Amino acid sequence: MRKPLLIYILLVFVLTYSIEGLVYLLGGLQAFSIIASLAMLLPAISAIIVWVIYYRDNKFWKFFGLRLGKIKYWFIYPMLMLVTLIIIYLISYIIYPNQFLNSSELQHRMKDTFIFIPGVPALISLLIPLALNLTVGIIFSIIAYLGEELGWRAFMYPQLTKLGLTKGLIIGGIIWGLWHLPLILMGHNYPNHPILGNIMMILMCMPLGIILYYSYIKSGSIFVPAIMHGIFNQFSSTLTIFSIKESQFDPLIYGSTGIIGIIILSIIAIFCIKRMKVFGKKYSY
């Protein structure tokens, strides 16, 4: 690996682990969730620091993919991500429907929110927070998602693929997964599974990272994977909050971060790798 890449990896891990370690000492995610969320900006901050030191002769906007790119992919790939998530949760429901709230339970849970509309069917009630989080939620959180994508997909992945496309993408997923380690240890995504949770996070980050990187090189815009990243997070968290029974839900198996999600994402990732090899181009600096 080249020196700039090694410095980037070291910098982003030191900053992230230090801040999230402090969050843990001060009370954990429940007390300092906002501070922990700010860690999403650290990959971008680290990449920008390395850019200033090593790459400032390259135009900042072009270097980080901060352009419109191919507009059609702003719609195509986010929609495909949404369809993928629907399939993942539909399969999860078919395999074990008891982990999801029934209509009356869903209505009861929705009563505690400001978006509850009396008399509206349960499914429609669920679509309201989904729609809000997939639009307004992503708009307000786009800086955070760009924070990750600028660091991982725009900076790290193109350099890692110089080691070989498949090898670089797998290493990238492992690094990205390990970056989440402090959060997973504090119960993020996999409550009560600190060790297995980290293994699953790495297994999930590998195919998801490939899919997001594919969308970046195809669209030419870092905004596209940022939006897709937002859809992945917002859709999954919304369903978890509003429609899933925590006592019945096993995050190691079901949903977007479980085995079911990993299998489906991996199938798509394999297709993406094959397509990238067909391109016959090097998407690196």
C-alpha positions in Angstrom: 0.0 0.0 0.0 1.1 3.5 -0.7 2.0 5.8 2.1 -0.9 8.2 1.7 -3.4 5.3 1.9 -1.7 3.9 5.1 -1.7 7.4 6.6 -5.4 7.7 5.8 -6.3 4.4 7.4 -4.3 5.1 10.5 -5.7 8.6 10.8 -9.4 7.6 10.4 -9.1 4.7 12.9 -7.2 6.7 15.5 -9.8 9.6 15.3 -12.8 7.3 15.3 -11.7 4.9 18.0 -10.6 7.8 20.2 -14.0 9.7 19.9 -16.1 6.6 20.2 -14.0 5.3 23.1 -14.7 8.6 24.9 -18.4 8.1 24.1 -18.3 4.7 25.8 -16.6 6.0 28.9 -19.1 8.8 29.2 -22.2 6.6 29.0 -22.4 4.8 25.7 -24.5 5.3 22.6 -27.8 6.0 24.5 -26.3 9.0 26.2 -24.2 10.3 23.3 -25.7 9.0 20.1 -25.3 12.4 18.4 -21.6 12.5 19.1 -21.2 9.0 17.9 -23.0 9.9 14.7 -20.5 12.7 14.0 -17.9 9.9 13.6 -19.4 9.4 10.1 -17.7 12.7 9.1 -14.2 11.4 10.1 -13.5 9.4 6.9 -14.0 12.5 4.9 -12.0 14.7 7.3 -9.1 12.1 7.2 -9.3 11.9 3.4 -9.2 15.7 3.0 -6.2 15.9 5.3 -4.3 13.4 3.2 -5.4 15.2 0.0 -4.0 18.5 1.3 -0.7 16.8 2.1 -0.3 14.6 -1.0 -2.9 15.4 -3.7 -3.7 19.1 -3.6 -2.4 19.5 -7.2 -5.5 17.6 -8.2 -8.8 19.5 -8.2 -10.7 18.9 -5.0 -14.1 18.5 -6.6 -12.9 16.1 -9.3 -10.7 14.1 -6.9 -13.6 13.3 -4.5 -16.3 12.9 -7.2 -18.2 15.9 -6.1 -20.0 16.3 -9.4 -23.4 15.5 -10.9 -22.1 12.6 -13.0 -24.7 10.7 -15.0 -28.1 12.0 -13.7 -30.0 8.8 -14.6 -28.1 6.9 -12.0 -29.3 9.3 -9.3 -32.6 7.5 -9.7 -31.8 4.0 -11.0 -29.3 2.9 -8.3 -31.2 4.3 -5.2 -34.3 2.6 -6.5 -32.5 -0.7 -6.9 -31.2 -0.3 -3.3 -34.7 0.2 -2.1 -36.0 -2.8 -4.0 -33.1 -4.9 -2.6 -34.1 -3.9 1.0 -37.7 -4.7 0.3 -36.7 -8.1 -0.9 -34.5 -8.7 2.2 -37.2 -7.8 4.6 -39.9 -9.7 2.7 -37.8 -12.9 2.8 -37.2 -12.2 6.5 -41.0 -11.9 7.0 -41.7 -15.1 5.0 -39.2 -17.1 7.0 -40.3 -15.8 10.4 -43.4 -13.6 10.4 -43.7 -13.5 14.2 -40.8 -11.1 14.4 -43.0 -8.4 12.8 -45.8 -6.6 14.5 -49.3 -7.5 13.4 -51.8 -4.8 12.3 -53.1 -4.0 15.8 -49.7 -4.0 17.4 -48.4 -1.7 14.6 -51.2 0.7 15.1 -50.6 0.7 18.9 -46.9 1.5 18.4 -47.6 4.2 15.9 -49.9 6.0 18.4 -46.9 7.2 20.3 -45.7 9.1 17.2 -46.7 12.5 15.8 -47.4 10.9 12.4 -50.1 8.6 13.6 -53.4 9.0 11.7 -56.4 7.3 13.3 -58.3 5.0 11.1 -55.6 4.6 8.5 -54.6 1.0 7.6 -51.5 -0.3 9.4 -49.5 -0.7 6.1 -50.2 2.9 5.2 -49.3 4.0 8.7 -45.9 2.4 8.2 -45.4 3.9 4.8 -45.6 7.4 6.3 -42.4 7.2 8.5 -40.7 5.3 5.7 -41.4 8.0 3.2 -40.3 10.7 5.6 -37.1 9.0 6.5 -36.2 8.1 2.9 -36.7 11.7 1.8 -36.5 14.4 4.5 -34.4 12.1 6.7 -31.8 11.5 4.0 -31.7 15.2 3.0 -31.0 16.3 6.5 -28.4 13.5 7.0 -26.7 13.7 3.5 -23.6 15.4 4.9 -23.1 12.5 7.3 -23.4 9.9 4.5 -21.1 12.0 2.3 -18.7 12.0 5.2 -18.3 8.2 4.9 -18.5 8.0 1.1 -15.9 10.7 0.5 -13.5 8.7 2.6 -14.3 5.2 1.7 -15.6 5.1 -1.9 -14.0 8.3 -3.3 -10.6 8.0 -1.6 -9.8 4.5 -0.2 -11.4 2.1 -2.6 -9.9 3.5 -5.8 -6.4 3.1 -4.2 -7.1 -0.4 -2.8 -8.2 -1.7 -6.2 -4.7 -1.1 -7.5 -3.8 -4.3 -5.5 -6.3 -6.1 -7.8 -10.0 -5.4 -8.2 -11.5 -8.3 -6.1 -8.7 -8.3 -3.6 -8.9 -4.5 -3.1 -12.6 -4.5 -2.7 -12.5 -7.3 -0.1 -9.8 -5.5 1.9 -11.9 -2.3 1.7 -14.9 -4.1 3.1 -12.8 -5.5 6.0 -11.4 -2.1 6.8 -14.8 -0.5 6.6 -16.3 -3.2 8.8 -13.5 -2.9 11.5 -14.0 0.8 11.5 -17.5 0.1 13.1 -16.0 -2.0 15.9 -16.5 0.4 18.8 -20.1 1.0 17.9 -20.8 -2.7 17.6 -19.2 -3.3 21.0 -21.6 -0.7 22.4 -24.6 -2.6 21.0 -25.1 -0.9 17.6 -26.9 -3.2 15.0 -26.2 -6.4 17.0 -27.3 -5.9 20.6 -25.9 -8.5 23.0 -23.6 -9.9 20.2 -20.3 -7.9 20.5 -18.0 -10.5 19.0 -20.3 -12.2 16.4 -21.7 -8.7 15.7 -18.3 -7.5 14.5 -17.8 -10.5 12.3 -21.3 -10.0 10.8 -20.6 -6.3 10.3 -17.4 -7.1 8.3 -19.3 -9.7 6.2 -22.0 -7.2 5.5 -19.6 -4.3 4.7 -17.8 -6.3 2.1 -20.7 -6.7 -0.4 -22.3 -3.4 0.5 -19.1 -1.6 -0.1 -18.7 -3.2 -3.5 -22.2 -2.2 -4.4 -21.7 1.4 -3.3 -18.3 1.6 -5.1 -19.9 0.2 -8.3 -22.6 2.9 -8.2 -19.8 5.5 -7.7 -17.7 4.5 -10.7 -20.8 4.0 -12.9 -22.5 7.3 -12.0 -19.3 9.3 -11.7 -20.8 11.1 -8.6 -20.1 10.4 -5.0 -23.6 11.7 -4.2 -25.1 8.5 -5.6 -23.5 6.1 -3.2 -24.2 8.6 -0.4 -27.9 8.5 -1.2 -27.9 4.7 -1.4 -26.1 4.5 1.9 -28.8 6.8 3.4 -31.5 4.6 2.0 -29.9 1.5 3.4 -29.6 3.0 6.9 -32.9 4.9 7.0 -35.0 2.0 5.6 -33.5 -0.5 8.0 -33.7 1.7 11.1 -37.3 2.7 10.3 -38.6 -0.8 10.0 -36.7 -1.8 13.2 -38.3 1.0 15.1 -41.8 0.8 13.9 -42.5 -2.8 12.8 -40.2 -5.3 14.5 -40.6 -7.1 17.8 -37.2 -6.7 19.5 -37.8 -9.8 21.6 -38.3 -12.0 18.4 -35.9 -10.3 16.0 -32.4 -11.9 15.6 -30.2 -9.4 13.9 -27.6 -12.1 13.2 -30.1 -13.8 10.8 -32.8 -11.4 9.7 -32.9 -8.0 8.1 -30.3 -6.0 6.1 -27.4 -6.7 8.5 -28.2 -10.4 9.1 -27.3 -13.5 7.2 -30.3 -13.0 4.8 -29.2 -9.5 4.0 -25.5 -10.5 3.5 -26.5 -13.4 1.1 -28.6 -11.1 -1.1 -26.1 -8.3 -1.0 -23.3 -10.7 -1.9 -25.2 -12.0 -4.9 -25.5 -8.4 -6.2 -21.8 -7.7 -5.3 -20.6 -10.6 -7.4 -22.5 -9.2 -10.3 -21.0 -5.8 -9.7 -17.5 -7.2 -9.7 -18.1 -9.1 -12.9 -19.4 -5.9 -14.5 -16.4 -3.9 -13.3 -14.1 -6.5 -14.9 -16.0 -6.2 -18.1 -15.5 -2.5 -18.1 -11.7 -3.1 -18.5 -11.0 0.3 -16.9 -9.0 1.3 -13.9 -11.0 3.6 -11.7 -8.1 4.8 -9.5 -5.9 7.8 -9.2 
